[in-house]
Structures are given as structure tokens and as C-alpha cells.
């Protein structure tokens, strides 16, 4: 899962609109120095939208590739060569400008048709928690000093629990949190006894592990918490 940046599309829209205005009706040649840099920047932004994981559907991806190809025919990839081209007092013929204008128009049409089908969603805030924190930084809910003692597997489950809570899947969130607690129970038992739980598969449940912790001299505050969960 990758966070979707709406601003990337807003930024692209500004760049393409600016480029279209420069090209105009494309019925007369245009000086290179006027359009080379806007074309370069538009291509750079378009290429970023194609980076994996790409939110665009296949039709929009092909339209982007066609537009990039049209720009490639006029604008070099190398930045130094780009500035050298921009210094030349040369004209870009109207038919070349027209091909870019048509590619922009085609991309806009395809994107308009694809946007309703794209898997993009807005996740509303959950209680007092920021959505971005729940999805990416749910570990912030744990005191910094305590994080150093948590096993990696427990931290992974805490991270997944935050995501599930953000996407309104509370049962899955509780499952991951329970697994994180049990991972810590395993670590605590090893710290007390010097080895892992010696339990048969059928007996590996929370209640029996809690009793084993009690028998091993675990802190009563911890075991009382486990008993009442």
C-alpha cells in the first residue's frame, strides 16, 4: 500500500495547462527556448506518476507513455544538452507542437474516464488519532523508552494494528495487538527462565502461558493484566 499524493496530479495539471497555453493553436512554429524547459518539467512529472507502485490504470499509463514519447522527440534527456538546445535560436515546427497537444488531449480524456475506476480512497480520522500516524507510525503510542525492549515481531503487529484501526477493521486490529502481547509474553518468559515455553501445541494458549509466567515468578501487575484480558 502506498500513500496517494493528490498534489502530484494537481502539479501535473498546472504543468500541462501551462504547456498547452504556450503551444496555443499550434498553427505556427515556436521558438525552442520558450517551450523546451516546460516540456522537460512536464515529462519529469509524468515519469514520476509511472513509478511503482503506480495508481494509474493501464489506459492512463499508455497515454502517459505516448505523451512522454512525443516530448522525447523534441526534448533531450540530458540536462546540459537541454540547456544547450534552449540557447539555440531554432523553431519547433507546428506539426511537432500539434503532436504534443494531441497527446496531452488524449491523456486528459483517458484519465477522465479512468479516474472513477482508480483504487483511491480517503480515510477519515479515527477518534483523536491522525490517519497518517495510524497507518505509518502507530508505534508512537508506545513510550520511547519501552520500544527498545519490544521484539521486532511485536512492533510489526503493532504497526498492522494501527493500519487496521485506520481502515475501520477493529477485530483485525485487536488480533494484531493480542499477537503483539503474546510475543512479549514469550520474551518475558525466556527472560525469567532462560528458555522458551515448553508446551504442547494444543496447550499453547494465553491462559496456560499466563499460569506458567506466574509459576516462574512474573510480576503480579503483569499477570493480573493478562488474566483480565
N, C-alpha and C positions, 0 to 999 in steps of 0.2 A: 504494500500500500504506500502510495506517495502523496504527499500533500499537494493539492491542486492550487496553482497560483493564478488567480483571476487577473492580476495585474499584467502578467505576461501577455495575455490576449488583448488587454487594453493598450499596452505599449505597442504591440504589433499593429493594431488598428490605427494608431496615430502615425506610425511609420509608413504604412501602406497608403493612408489617406494623403499624407504629405507627398509621397511619390506620385500618386495619381494626379495631384494638383500640378506638380511640376511637368509631368508628361502632357497634361491637357488633352486636347483632341488628337494629338499625335499625327497631325497632318503636315508638319514641317520639321526639319532637322533641329536638334537641340545640342547646345554646346556640352561637351563631356563634363567639364568642371562643375556644371550645375547639378548633374544627376548621379555622378559616379559614387560619391560618398553616401547619399541617401539610399542608393541601391545596395551598397555594401552593408550598411547597417540593417536594412530590411532583411537581407539574406542571412545575416548573423542571427537575428531574432528568430527567423523561420527555422533555421537549423537547430536552435535551442528547443523549439517545440517538438522536434522529431526525436530528441534524445530519450532513451529508455529510462523509466517506463513512460511511454507516450500515451497521453489521454485521447489523442485524436483517433477517430475511426479510420479504417483503411482508405475510404474515398477521399477524405480530407488529407491524409498523408500523401496520397498520389498527387493531389492538387498542389500541395506544398512543394513536393519534389519537382513538379513541372515548372512552378514559378521560380524555384532556385535555379533550375536548368536554364531558363530564359535569362536570368540575371547573369549566370556564369558566362553566357555567350558574349557579354559586354563588359563584365567587371572581373578583373583578376582576383585570385585568392590571396596572393601575397600583398601585405600592407604597403611595403616600399614600392612595389610595382603599381599599386593602386594610386599612390600619390603622384608617381611619375605620369601615369595616364591622365590624372586630373589636371596636371600642368599643361598638357598638350592643348593647343587651340584647335581641337578637332570637333566635328559634328557627329552626332549619332543619328542615323537615318530614321525617317518616320516609321518605316515598316518594322525596324527593330523595337522602337518605342511601342508600336502597336502590339507587338507580340507580348511584351511585358504587361501592358494594360489589359490584354485579353486574359493573360494568366492570372492576374490579380482578380479580375471579374469572375473567372471560373472558380478560383479558390473561395471567394466570398459566397458564391452560390452553393457550392458543395458543403462548405462549413455551416451555412444557414440550415441546410437540410439535415446535417449530421448532429448538430448541437442538441436537439431534443432526445437523441438516442445515446448520447455520451453518458458514461457512468460517473457523473459528477454530482455530489450531494453537499448540502450544508448541514453541519451537525450543531444543533442548538446547545447552549451552555447547560451543564448539569449542576444544579444547585449553586454552590459558591465556587465551583471548580471551573477554571478556564479550559475550554475544549482542547486547546493545543497542549496544555500541561497534562491532561488525562491521557492523550494519545501518545505523547512523546516523552513526558517527564513525570510519570506518576510516582516515581521514587522520591520526589520532593516531599511527599507526605511523611517520609521517614526521617528522623533526626540524622543529621550528617554523621555524627559520631557512631551511630548504630549501623550505618550502611557498611562500614568496613568489616563488620562481623557477619554479615549475611552472605550465604553461599550464592554463587552466580546463578544457580538454578532457581533459587528463591527470588532473586532480583528479576529474572526473566518472567516468572509468573506474576510478580507484582506489576511489571510493565504491561503484560497481557490483560491483567485485571483492570487496569486503567482504561485501556482501549475498549474493553467490553462495556465498561460503565459509560464511556462517552457515547457508544453506539446503542445504548439502551438495551443491553443484554445482561441484566443483573445476575441471573442464575450462573452464567458462564463466568462473570466477574467473581462471584462467591466461590466457584470451583477453583479458579486460579489462586485466590487468596488462601483457600484451605490447603492447596497443594504447597504453597509457599511456607505456610505454618508447619506443615508436616516435614518439609525439607529441613527446616530449622530444628524440629524435634529430633530428627535423625542426627544432625550435627551436635546437638546438645547432649544426646545420649552417648555419642562417641567421646565427647569431651569428658563426660563423667566416668565412663567405664573403660575407655581406651580401645573400644571396638564397636562395630555396628550391632544393631538389634539382631539377636539370634532367635528368629521367629519363623514358624512355618508359614507358607504363602497364605493359607486361609486365616491365619491369626494376625496378619499384618493390617490391623485396623487401629484407628485413633485411640479407642478405649484401652486396648491392651498395651499400646505404646505408652500411654499416659501412666498406666499402672507400673510399667517397667521403669519409667522415669522416677516415680515415687519411691519404688523399692531401691533405686540407685542413689537416693538422697537429693533429688532435684529440689530446687527452691519451691516452697509451698505456694508462693504468689503465682508462679508459672503454672504449676499443676492445677491449682484451683481455677485458673483461667481456662485451661484446656478441658477440664471436667464440665464447665458450664457452657461450652460452646456447642 
